[in-house]
Amino acid sequence: MAKKDDDTRIAIVGTGLIGRAWAIVFARAGHVVTLTDSAPGASEAALEWIGRTLSEMHGFGLVEEKPNAVLARVHVAQSLDEALQGARYVQENVRETVEAKTAIFAEMDRLAAPDCVLASSTSFIPASAFSESLAGRARCLVAHPVNPPHVVPVVELCPAPWTDAAVLARARALHEAAGQVPVIVRREIPGFILNRLQAALVCEAVRLYEDGVASAEDIDKSVRDGLGLRWSFMGPMETIDLNAPGGVADYAARYSATMVEMDRAQTPRDWDPAALKRLEGERRALLDADALAARAAWRDRRLMALAAHKRRMREQDND
């Protein structure tokens, strides 16, 4: 697994689904991790979840140490000030609003040591929107994960225009050492990279459903049993490079006109409430609302199994 580095203490601010998963990422890599949350009992509940999840991951070979040894590196702080004591890196995970981000970053900038990196898990908000007025704005950036980050390793690192290049480099090195896969977003753009790619596919899936082209389940099959299999090992650029005998140039010559024609036909539009109501009905017929949490836990276990398989395949490729 990742190289251990006990010298960098990590603070996790906000211990919901993303924050608690980040705690696993860093504790598994050997860091001392401190949790803090404004909601009473939230950090303690997160600590229980972390213990259970580490045991599951150990069963898949994704945690090499004994789970209790990893869990022993995770601690609960009684205040933000306490959590930031000695921290060299903070991963923030509070509400997804500019107001909430602005407030918490102002507090963190006031309390954290000057050399402490302040990173946000925001999915859409650029760092410039909540860090511009801070004295320490040069140490602020976005580190956007994919849910759940303890299993899906990509993390998008997106600096503000004033983020220090050394801060970005430190964040990249930290995540790489923790076993994550950093992606550098070269300029601020709403949604960064992954969510923009996801939005293109999801919006087209909704359009296909609204227009009666296919059922919700058949659309899901097209990704789950088609695109998703290939995309679990390669991205769209490598896909087109391999989908024509002569590579990218050959693919463009063969298919670019057709692809552009389909792209022009995919006109953005608001999602139709009536179609969404039908979609909700189809999904609830397949999965009762009471079973959503259990299905999400099943998803995480399947992702663990896939991550373990991909690791074995990389080891074989490197032999």
C-alpha positions in Angstrom: 0.0 0.0 0.0 1.1 3.6 0.4 4.3 4.7 2.1 3.8 5.6 5.7 4.5 9.2 6.8 3.7 9.8 10.4 5.2 13.4 10.3 2.2 14.9 8.5 -0.8 15.2 10.9 -4.1 15.4 9.1 -7.3 17.2 10.3 -10.7 16.2 8.9 -13.2 18.9 9.2 -16.8 17.5 8.7 -17.2 13.8 9.3 -20.1 12.9 7.0 -19.8 10.3 4.3 -16.9 12.0 2.6 -15.0 13.1 5.7 -15.0 9.7 7.4 -13.9 8.1 4.1 -11.0 10.6 3.9 -10.0 9.6 7.4 -9.5 6.0 6.2 -7.4 7.2 3.3 -4.9 9.1 5.4 -4.9 6.7 8.4 -4.3 3.7 6.1 -1.3 5.6 4.8 0.2 6.0 8.3 -0.9 9.5 9.2 -2.3 10.6 12.5 -5.8 11.8 11.8 -8.0 14.1 13.9 -11.8 14.4 13.3 -13.9 17.3 14.1 -17.6 18.1 13.4 -19.9 20.8 14.6 -22.8 18.3 15.1 -22.7 16.6 18.5 -21.8 12.9 18.3 -21.0 13.0 14.6 -17.2 12.4 15.0 -17.9 9.5 17.4 -20.3 7.9 14.9 -17.8 8.4 12.2 -15.2 6.6 14.3 -17.4 3.6 14.7 -18.1 3.5 10.9 -14.4 3.8 10.2 -13.7 0.7 12.4 -16.3 -1.4 10.6 -15.2 -0.3 7.2 -11.5 -0.9 7.8 -12.4 -4.5 8.7 -14.3 -4.9 5.4 -11.4 -3.4 3.5 -8.9 -5.7 5.3 -11.0 -8.7 4.0 -10.5 -7.5 0.5 -6.8 -6.9 1.0 -7.2 -3.1 0.7 -5.8 -2.6 4.2 -2.7 -4.5 4.9 -2.3 -3.7 8.6 -4.6 -5.0 11.3 -7.7 -2.7 11.2 -7.3 -1.8 14.9 -3.8 -0.5 14.2 -5.1 1.8 11.6 -8.1 2.9 13.7 -5.7 3.8 16.6 -4.3 6.6 14.4 -7.7 8.3 14.2 -8.8 10.6 17.1 -11.8 12.8 17.9 -11.2 16.4 18.7 -13.7 18.4 20.8 -13.2 21.6 18.8 -11.9 22.9 15.5 -9.0 24.6 17.3 -8.0 21.3 18.9 -8.3 19.4 15.6 -5.9 21.9 13.9 -3.2 21.7 16.5 -0.1 20.4 14.8 -2.0 19.7 11.5 0.0 20.1 8.3 -3.0 19.4 6.0 -6.7 19.9 6.4 -9.4 18.2 4.4 -12.7 20.2 4.7 -16.1 18.5 4.1 -18.8 20.9 5.3 -22.0 21.9 3.5 -21.8 22.5 -0.2 -22.5 26.3 -0.2 -20.3 29.2 -0.7 -21.4 30.7 2.6 -20.5 27.5 4.6 -17.1 27.2 2.8 -16.3 30.9 3.3 -17.1 30.7 7.0 -15.1 27.5 7.8 -12.1 28.6 5.7 -11.9 31.9 7.5 -11.8 30.0 10.8 -9.3 27.5 9.6 -7.1 30.2 8.2 -7.1 31.9 11.6 -6.4 28.8 13.6 -4.1 26.6 11.5 -0.3 26.9 11.4 1.0 29.1 8.6 2.4 26.1 6.7 -0.8 24.0 7.0 -2.5 23.3 3.6 -6.2 23.9 3.5 -8.1 21.8 1.1 -11.8 21.5 0.3 -13.7 18.5 -0.9 -16.3 20.6 -2.7 -17.7 19.1 -5.9 -18.5 22.3 -7.7 -17.3 25.4 -6.0 -14.0 26.9 -7.1 -11.5 27.8 -4.3 -11.5 31.4 -5.4 -15.1 31.7 -4.3 -14.3 31.2 -0.6 -10.6 32.0 -0.2 -10.0 35.4 -2.0 -10.2 37.5 1.2 -8.1 35.3 3.4 -4.6 36.3 4.6 -3.5 32.8 3.9 -5.3 32.3 0.6 -2.1 31.0 -1.1 -2.4 27.8 0.9 -6.0 27.1 -0.2 -7.2 24.7 -2.9 -9.8 22.2 -3.9 -9.1 18.5 -3.4 -12.3 17.0 -4.8 -12.7 13.2 -4.3 -15.0 10.6 -5.9 -17.5 9.0 -3.5 -16.3 6.9 -1.7 -12.7 8.2 -1.7 -11.4 5.3 0.5 -12.1 3.0 -2.5 -12.2 5.2 -5.6 -8.7 6.8 -5.7 -9.1 9.8 -8.0 -8.8 13.2 -6.4 -9.0 16.4 -8.5 -6.6 19.1 -7.3 -7.7 22.5 -8.4 -5.9 25.6 -7.2 -7.2 29.2 -7.1 -5.4 31.7 -9.3 -3.4 32.7 -6.2 -2.6 29.2 -4.8 1.1 28.8 -4.3 2.6 26.2 -6.7 4.5 24.7 -3.8 1.2 24.1 -2.0 -0.3 22.3 -5.0 2.9 20.2 -5.2 2.7 19.3 -1.5 -1.0 18.3 -1.9 -0.2 16.1 -4.9 2.7 14.4 -3.2 0.6 13.8 -0.1 -2.2 12.2 -2.0 0.1 10.1 -4.2 1.8 8.8 -1.1 -1.6 7.9 0.4 -2.4 5.7 -2.6 -4.7 8.2 -4.3 -4.6 9.3 -8.0 -4.3 13.1 -8.2 -5.6 14.9 -11.3 -4.5 18.5 -11.8 -7.2 20.8 -13.0 -5.2 23.5 -14.7 -7.7 26.3 -14.3 -10.9 26.8 -12.3 -14.0 25.5 -14.0 -17.4 24.7 -12.3 -17.7 21.0 -11.6 -14.0 20.5 -12.3 -13.4 17.5 -14.6 -15.1 14.4 -13.3 -18.4 16.0 -12.6 -18.5 17.6 -16.0 -17.9 14.3 -17.7 -20.5 12.7 -15.5 -23.0 15.5 -16.2 -22.6 14.9 -20.0 -23.5 11.3 -19.6 -26.2 11.7 -17.0 -28.0 14.5 -18.9 -28.0 12.4 -22.1 -29.3 9.4 -20.1 -32.2 11.5 -18.8 -32.9 12.8 -22.3 -33.0 9.3 -23.7 -35.4 8.3 -20.9 -37.6 11.4 -21.3 -37.9 10.8 -25.1 -38.9 7.1 -24.6 -35.9 5.7 -26.3 -35.3 3.1 -23.6 -36.3 2.2 -20.1 -34.2 3.3 -17.1 -32.9 -0.2 -16.6 -31.9 -0.7 -20.2 -30.0 2.7 -20.1 -28.2 1.5 -16.9 -27.4 -1.8 -18.7 -25.7 0.1 -21.5 -23.3 1.6 -19.1 -23.0 -1.1 -16.5 -22.5 -4.0 -18.9 -21.0 -2.0 -21.8 -19.2 1.3 -21.3 -18.5 0.8 -17.7 -16.5 -2.4 -18.2 -14.1 -0.7 -20.6 -14.0 2.5 -18.6 -13.0 0.7 -15.4 -9.5 0.2 -17.1 -9.2 3.1 -19.5 -10.5 6.6 -20.2 -12.2 8.1 -23.3 -8.9 9.3 -24.8 -7.3 5.8 -24.7 -10.6 4.3 -25.8 -10.7 6.2 -29.0 -7.0 5.5 -29.5 -7.7 1.8 -29.4 -11.0 1.8 -31.3 -9.5 2.3 -34.7 -6.5 0.4 -36.2 -4.5 3.6 -36.7 -5.2 5.2 -33.4 -6.6 8.7 -32.6 -6.1 10.1 -36.1 -7.7 7.1 -37.7 -10.6 7.2 -35.3 -11.2 10.9 -36.0 -11.2 10.3 -39.7 -13.7 7.5 -39.4 -16.1 8.7 -36.6 -15.6 12.4 -35.8 -18.4 13.6 -38.1 -20.9 11.1 -36.6 -19.8 12.0 -33.1 -20.2 15.7 -33.7 -23.6 15.1 -35.3 -24.8 13.3 -32.1 -23.3 16.0 -30.0 -25.2 18.7 -31.8 -28.4 16.7 -31.3 -27.9 16.6 -27.5 -29.4 20.0 -26.9 -29.4 21.0 -23.2 -32.8 21.3 -21.6 -34.4 21.2 -18.2 -35.3 17.8 -16.8 -39.0 17.1 -17.2 -40.8 16.7 -13.9 -43.3 14.2 -15.3 -40.4 12.0 -16.7 -38.6 12.2 -13.3 -41.7 11.0 -11.6 -41.9 8.0 -13.9 -38.1 7.4 -13.4 -38.7 7.5 -9.6 -41.4 4.9 -10.0 -39.2 2.6 -12.1 -36.3 2.9 -9.7 -38.5 2.2 -6.6 -40.0 -0.8 -8.4 -36.5 -2.1 -8.7 -35.2 -0.9 -5.3 -37.4 0.1 -2.4 -36.5 3.4 -0.7 -35.9 1.6 2.6 -33.2 -0.5 0.8 -31.2 2.5 -0.6 -28.6 2.6 2.2 -28.1 -1.2 2.0 -27.6 -1.0 -1.7 -25.1 1.8 -1.3 -23.1 -0.4 1.1 -23.3 -3.2 -1.5 -21.9 -0.7 -4.0 -19.0 0.1 -1.8 -18.2 -3.6 -1.3 -18.3 -4.2 -5.1 -16.0 -1.3 -5.6 -13.6 -2.8 -3.0 -13.6 -6.1 -4.9 -13.0 -4.2 -8.2 -10.2 -2.2 -6.6 -8.6 -5.4 -5.3 -8.9 -6.9 -8.8 -7.3 -3.9 -10.4 -4.4 -4.0 -8.0 -3.8 -7.6 -8.9 -3.9 -6.8 -12.6 -1.4 -4.0 -12.2 0.9 -6.3 -10.3 0.6 -8.9 -13.1 1.2 -6.1 -15.8 4.4 -5.1 -13.9 5.8 -8.6 -13.7 
